[in-house]
Amino acid sequence: MKPPRVVLDTNVVLSALLFGAGPTARVRTGWQAVRFVPLASTATAQELVRALGYPKFRLSAAEQAELLADFIPWVEVVEIPNPPLQVPPCRDPHDLPFLHLAVAGKAWALVSGDRDLLALAGARGLCPVLTVDAFCRQYLGS
């Protein structure tokens, strides 16, 4: 059986890469053990690269590259059609790339801590939208 295809929003990936404890550490271990396959598009990868460069993280270019090297090899890249497939309306337009990725990539789940994305849980035409804790329970076991 193929591992589930999952969209992780940028905050989930950042937490998994930067902080070595808690549920996001389990997410990192999960992608490394191929318990699921994280999906990425050009837009979501660019967002991750930009976020790693935020001054608050104080990461050197080498540290940023090292963190990316711990994520990118596990990722399956999905090409987003132009125009993108229809997605449920979202309050934050910055979240649209994750919705487009979930639909185009036929994701089993979208994992986020973002209230605007979590508000779409149960939306028609969209995979389940889960918190990190719910994802860990459902896909990575207790």
Disulfide bonds with the S-S distance in Angstrom:
none
